[in-house]
Amino acid sequence: MTRSVLFDTETTGLDPMTGHRVIEVAALELVNDLTTGRHFHRLIHPERDIPEDAARIHGITLEKLTGQPLFREIADELVDFLGDGPLVAHNAPFDFGFLDAEFARIGRPALERGRMVDTLALAKARFPGLPNSLDALCRRFAIDLSERSTHNALLDCRLLAEVYVELTGGRQRGLSLAVAAGVVAPAASYRAAPRIPRLAAPTEGELAAHAAFVARLKDPLWTAG
């Protein structure tokens, strides 16, 4: 049984090296690449302003973060949840970079790059030359996007979990793993009805037609001997 964590962040901007900060982090526990129902989700006060262009993307304003904890106050809980297994994210270097910058501010080590699983890289390898944003992949795999009016870290994680199953083998693989691991398959998965085998006996007319056909063949193998 393999545990990994799929995660996403929302931020005040695009570059942590210019002072931008994490304002939301969400993570889902995966066992054998399927969600178990356990998750981590926190809004975080960035100790700085949130530019309007960023707020338009994720819908989070500084006012909404009044009273929320600082990153250093949730860091221990986040690290515990992330564990020591693979970490899955879409455009993972972006999210790794922001968490590393936050960890550096409080004297914690960076995330090990060997743990990184980048679903954007997986998508580009499978669909070269095609749009591979989370929205584009959801549409390609017929995953419901109706709730995604703005970027939201927890919702994005749940959508990405379904995309990840498709990128790594598809829903039928997900069903077999769910049964084996006893975990919850993504919502878009389905269960096929069990097939009951039926014996079909040929009619007298069908037997006669078959015999006439075989009689026209030269040395048919199944009548030899």
C-alpha positions as a Markdown table, in Angstrom:
| # | Residue | x | y | z |
|---|---|---|---|---|
| 1 | Met | 0.0 | 0.0 | 0.0 |
| 2 | Thr | 1.6 | 3.3 | -1.2 |
| 3 | Arg | 0.7 | 6.6 | 0.4 |
| 4 | Ser | 1.2 | 9.9 | -1.4 |
| 5 | Val | -0.2 | 13.3 | -1.1 |
| 6 | Leu | -1.7 | 15.5 | -3.8 |
| 7 | Phe | -1.6 | 19.2 | -3.0 |
| 8 | Asp | -2.2 | 22.7 | -4.4 |
| 9 | Thr | -1.5 | 26.3 | -3.3 |
| 10 | Glu | -3.0 | 29.7 | -4.0 |
| 11 | Thr | -0.7 | 32.7 | -3.7 |
| 12 | Thr | -0.4 | 36.5 | -3.9 |
| 13 | Gly | 1.5 | 36.3 | -7.1 |
| 14 | Leu | 3.7 | 34.3 | -9.4 |
| 15 | Asp | 7.2 | 34.5 | -7.9 |
| 16 | Pro | 8.1 | 33.8 | -4.2 |
| 17 | Met | 11.6 | 35.3 | -4.8 |
| 18 | Thr | 9.9 | 38.7 | -5.2 |
| 19 | Gly | 8.1 | 38.5 | -1.9 |
| 20 | His | 4.9 | 36.8 | -2.9 |
| 21 | Arg | 3.3 | 34.4 | -0.3 |
| 22 | Val | 1.1 | 31.4 | 0.0 |
| 23 | Ile | -2.5 | 32.3 | 1.1 |
| 24 | Glu | -4.1 | 28.9 | 0.8 |
| 25 | Val | -2.9 | 25.3 | 0.8 |
| 26 | Ala | -4.9 | 22.1 | 0.4 |
| 27 | Ala | -3.8 | 18.5 | 0.3 |
| 28 | Leu | -5.5 | 15.2 | -0.2 |
| 29 | Glu | -4.2 | 11.8 | 1.0 |
| 30 | Leu | -3.9 | 9.2 | -1.7 |
| 31 | Val | -3.4 | 5.5 | -1.2 |
| 32 | Asn | -2.4 | 3.6 | -4.3 |
| 33 | Asp | -3.1 | 6.9 | -6.1 |
| 34 | Leu | -6.8 | 7.1 | -5.0 |
| 35 | Thr | -8.3 | 9.5 | -2.4 |
| 36 | Thr | -9.0 | 8.1 | 1.1 |
| 37 | Gly | -11.2 | 11.0 | 2.2 |
| 38 | Arg | -8.5 | 12.5 | 4.5 |
| 39 | His | -7.5 | 16.1 | 3.6 |
| 40 | Phe | -5.7 | 19.2 | 4.8 |
| 41 | His | -6.9 | 22.7 | 4.1 |
| 42 | Arg | -5.9 | 26.1 | 5.5 |
| 43 | Leu | -6.3 | 29.7 | 4.6 |
| 44 | Ile | -3.2 | 31.7 | 5.5 |
| 45 | His | -2.6 | 35.4 | 6.2 |
| 46 | Pro | 0.3 | 36.5 | 3.9 |
| 47 | Glu | 1.5 | 39.4 | 6.0 |
| 48 | Arg | 1.3 | 41.6 | 2.9 |
| 49 | Asp | -1.2 | 42.9 | 0.3 |
| 50 | Ile | -2.9 | 40.7 | -2.4 |
| 51 | Pro | -2.7 | 42.4 | -5.8 |
| 52 | Glu | -6.1 | 42.7 | -7.6 |
| 53 | Asp | -5.0 | 40.6 | -10.6 |
| 54 | Ala | -4.2 | 37.7 | -8.3 |
| 55 | Ala | -7.5 | 38.2 | -6.3 |
| 56 | Arg | -9.5 | 38.0 | -9.6 |
| 57 | Ile | -8.0 | 34.5 | -10.2 |
| 58 | His | -8.6 | 32.9 | -6.9 |
| 59 | Gly | -11.3 | 35.2 | -5.3 |
| 60 | Ile | -9.3 | 35.7 | -2.1 |
| 61 | Thr | -8.9 | 39.2 | -0.8 |
| 62 | Leu | -6.9 | 40.3 | 2.2 |
| 63 | Glu | -10.1 | 41.1 | 4.0 |
| 64 | Lys | -11.2 | 37.4 | 3.7 |
| 65 | Leu | -8.0 | 36.4 | 5.5 |
| 66 | Thr | -8.5 | 38.6 | 8.6 |
| 67 | Gly | -8.0 | 36.4 | 11.6 |
| 68 | Gln | -6.4 | 33.5 | 9.6 |
| 69 | Pro | -3.2 | 31.9 | 10.9 |
| 70 | Leu | 0.3 | 32.8 | 9.6 |
| 71 | Phe | 2.2 | 30.1 | 7.7 |
| 72 | Arg | 4.5 | 29.4 | 10.6 |
| 73 | Glu | 1.5 | 28.6 | 12.8 |
| 74 | Ile | 0.3 | 25.8 | 10.4 |
| 75 | Ala | 3.7 | 24.6 | 9.2 |
| 76 | Asp | 4.0 | 21.6 | 11.7 |
| 77 | Glu | 0.5 | 20.3 | 10.8 |
| 78 | Leu | 1.2 | 20.7 | 7.1 |
| 79 | Val | 4.5 | 18.9 | 7.3 |
| 80 | Asp | 2.9 | 16.0 | 9.3 |
| 81 | Phe | 0.2 | 15.6 | 6.7 |
| 82 | Leu | 2.6 | 15.7 | 3.7 |
| 83 | Gly | 4.5 | 12.8 | 5.3 |
| 84 | Asp | 7.6 | 11.4 | 3.5 |
| 85 | Gly | 6.0 | 9.9 | 0.3 |
| 86 | Pro | 5.5 | 11.2 | -3.2 |
| 87 | Leu | 3.9 | 14.7 | -3.6 |
| 88 | Val | 1.7 | 15.2 | -6.6 |
| 89 | Ala | 0.8 | 18.7 | -8.0 |
| 90 | His | -0.1 | 20.3 | -11.3 |
| 91 | Asn | 2.9 | 22.4 | -12.4 |
| 92 | Ala | 4.6 | 21.0 | -9.3 |
| 93 | Pro | 7.7 | 23.2 | -9.5 |
| 94 | Phe | 5.5 | 26.3 | -8.8 |
| 95 | Asp | 3.9 | 24.8 | -5.7 |
| 96 | Phe | 7.2 | 23.3 | -4.5 |
| 97 | Gly | 8.9 | 26.7 | -4.9 |
| 98 | Phe | 6.3 | 28.6 | -2.9 |
| 99 | Leu | 6.3 | 26.1 | 0.0 |
| 100 | Asp | 10.1 | 26.0 | 0.0 |
| 101 | Ala | 10.2 | 29.8 | 0.3 |
| 102 | Glu | 7.7 | 29.6 | 3.2 |
| 103 | Phe | 9.7 | 26.9 | 4.9 |
| 104 | Ala | 12.9 | 28.9 | 4.4 |
| 105 | Arg | 11.4 | 31.9 | 6.2 |
| 106 | Ile | 10.9 | 29.7 | 9.3 |
| 107 | Gly | 14.1 | 27.8 | 9.2 |
| 108 | Arg | 12.7 | 24.5 | 7.8 |
| 109 | Pro | 14.3 | 22.4 | 5.1 |
| 110 | Ala | 13.0 | 22.5 | 1.5 |
| 111 | Leu | 10.9 | 19.6 | 0.1 |
| 112 | Glu | 12.9 | 16.9 | -1.5 |
| 113 | Arg | 12.7 | 17.2 | -5.3 |
| 114 | Gly | 12.8 | 13.4 | -5.6 |
| 115 | Arg | 9.3 | 13.3 | -4.1 |
| 116 | Met | 7.9 | 15.5 | -6.9 |
| 117 | Val | 5.2 | 14.1 | -9.2 |
| 118 | Asp | 4.2 | 16.8 | -11.8 |
| 119 | Thr | 0.9 | 16.0 | -13.5 |
| 120 | Leu | 1.5 | 18.8 | -16.0 |
| 121 | Ala | 4.6 | 17.0 | -17.2 |
| 122 | Leu | 2.6 | 13.7 | -17.3 |
| 123 | Ala | -0.1 | 15.4 | -19.4 |
| 124 | Lys | 2.4 | 17.0 | -21.8 |
| 125 | Ala | 4.0 | 13.6 | -22.4 |
| 126 | Arg | 0.6 | 12.0 | -23.1 |
| 127 | Phe | -0.9 | 14.9 | -25.0 |
| 128 | Pro | 2.0 | 16.8 | -26.7 |
| 129 | Gly | 1.0 | 20.0 | -28.3 |
| 130 | Leu | -2.4 | 20.2 | -26.7 |
| 131 | Pro | -3.7 | 22.4 | -23.9 |
| 132 | Asn | -2.9 | 20.7 | -20.6 |
| 133 | Ser | -4.2 | 23.1 | -18.0 |
| 134 | Leu | -6.4 | 21.6 | -15.2 |
| 135 | Asp | -9.5 | 22.9 | -16.9 |
| 136 | Ala | -8.4 | 21.5 | -20.3 |
| 137 | Leu | -7.7 | 18.1 | -18.8 |
| 138 | Cys | -11.0 | 18.0 | -17.0 |
| 139 | Arg | -12.8 | 18.7 | -20.2 |
| 140 | Arg | -10.8 | 16.0 | -22.0 |
| 141 | Phe | -11.6 | 13.4 | -19.4 |
| 142 | Ala | -15.3 | 14.5 | -19.0 |
| 143 | Ile | -14.8 | 15.6 | -15.4 |
| 144 | Asp | -17.4 | 18.0 | -14.0 |
| 145 | Leu | -16.2 | 21.6 | -13.8 |
| 146 | Ser | -19.4 | 23.2 | -12.9 |
| 147 | Glu | -18.3 | 24.2 | -9.4 |
| 148 | Arg | -15.0 | 25.8 | -10.6 |
| 149 | Ser | -15.9 | 29.5 | -11.0 |
| 150 | Thr | -12.5 | 30.6 | -9.5 |
| 151 | His | -9.4 | 28.8 | -8.4 |
| 152 | Asn | -9.8 | 27.1 | -5.1 |
| 153 | Ala | -7.0 | 24.9 | -3.7 |
| 154 | Leu | -9.2 | 22.2 | -2.2 |
| 155 | Leu | -11.6 | 22.0 | -5.2 |
| 156 | Asp | -8.6 | 22.0 | -7.5 |
| 157 | Cys | -7.1 | 19.1 | -5.5 |
| 158 | Arg | -10.3 | 17.1 | -5.9 |
| 159 | Leu | -10.4 | 17.7 | -9.6 |
| 160 | Leu | -6.8 | 16.9 | -10.0 |
| 161 | Ala | -7.2 | 13.6 | -8.2 |
| 162 | Glu | -9.6 | 12.5 | -10.9 |
| 163 | Val | -7.3 | 13.8 | -13.6 |
| 164 | Tyr | -4.4 | 11.9 | -12.0 |
| 165 | Val | -6.3 | 8.6 | -12.1 |
| 166 | Glu | -6.9 | 9.1 | -15.8 |
| 167 | Leu | -3.3 | 10.1 | -16.5 |
| 168 | Thr | -1.9 | 7.0 | -14.7 |
| 169 | Gly | -4.2 | 4.4 | -16.1 |
| 170 | Gly | -7.9 | 5.4 | -16.2 |
| 171 | Arg | -11.0 | 4.8 | -14.2 |
| 172 | Gln | -11.0 | 1.1 | -14.7 |
| 173 | Arg | -7.6 | 0.9 | -13.0 |
| 174 | Gly | -9.0 | 3.1 | -10.3 |
| 175 | Leu | -11.8 | 0.7 | -9.6 |
| 176 | Ser | -9.6 | -2.3 | -9.2 |
| 177 | Leu | -7.2 | -0.4 | -6.9 |
| 178 | Ala | -10.1 | 0.9 | -4.8 |
| 179 | Val | -11.3 | -2.7 | -4.2 |
| 180 | Ala | -7.8 | -3.8 | -3.4 |
| 181 | Ala | -7.0 | -0.9 | -1.0 |
| 182 | Gly | -10.4 | -0.4 | 0.5 |
| 183 | Val | -10.3 | 3.4 | -0.3 |
| 184 | Val | -12.7 | 5.8 | -2.0 |
| 185 | Ala | -12.5 | 6.0 | -5.8 |
| 186 | Pro | -12.9 | 9.5 | -7.4 |
| 187 | Ala | -16.5 | 10.7 | -7.8 |
| 188 | Ala | -16.4 | 10.4 | -11.6 |
| 189 | Ser | -15.6 | 6.6 | -11.4 |
| 190 | Tyr | -18.4 | 4.2 | -12.0 |
| 191 | Arg | -19.1 | 0.6 | -11.2 |
| 192 | Ala | -20.1 | -1.8 | -14.0 |
| 193 | Ala | -22.9 | -4.2 | -13.4 |
| 194 | Pro | -21.7 | -7.8 | -13.0 |
| 195 | Arg | -22.0 | -9.9 | -16.2 |
| 196 | Ile | -23.7 | -13.3 | -15.9 |
| 197 | Pro | -22.6 | -15.8 | -18.5 |
| 198 | Arg | -25.4 | -17.4 | -20.6 |
| 199 | Leu | -25.2 | -20.6 | -22.6 |
| 200 | Ala | -26.6 | -20.3 | -26.1 |
| 201 | Ala | -27.5 | -23.6 | -27.8 |
| 202 | Pro | -27.7 | -23.5 | -31.7 |
| 203 | Thr | -31.0 | -24.3 | -33.4 |
| 204 | Glu | -31.6 | -27.2 | -35.7 |
| 205 | Gly | -31.5 | -24.8 | -38.7 |
| 206 | Glu | -28.2 | -23.3 | -37.5 |
| 207 | Leu | -26.6 | -26.7 | -37.1 |
| 208 | Ala | -27.7 | -27.7 | -40.6 |
| 209 | Ala | -26.4 | -24.5 | -42.1 |
| 210 | His | -23.1 | -25.0 | -40.4 |
| 211 | Ala | -22.8 | -28.6 | -41.6 |
| 212 | Ala | -23.5 | -27.5 | -45.2 |
| 213 | Phe | -20.8 | -24.8 | -44.9 |
| 214 | Val | -18.2 | -27.2 | -43.5 |
| 215 | Ala | -19.0 | -29.7 | -46.3 |
| 216 | Arg | -17.8 | -27.1 | -48.9 |
| 217 | Leu | -14.4 | -26.7 | -47.2 |
| 218 | Lys | -11.4 | -28.8 | -48.3 |
| 219 | Asp | -10.0 | -30.8 | -45.4 |
| 220 | Pro | -11.3 | -28.7 | -42.5 |
| 221 | Leu | -9.0 | -29.0 | -39.5 |
| 222 | Trp | -11.7 | -29.4 | -36.9 |
| 223 | Thr | -13.1 | -32.6 | -38.6 |
| 224 | Ala | -9.7 | -34.2 | -39.2 |
| 225 | Gly | -9.1 | -37.5 | -37.4 |
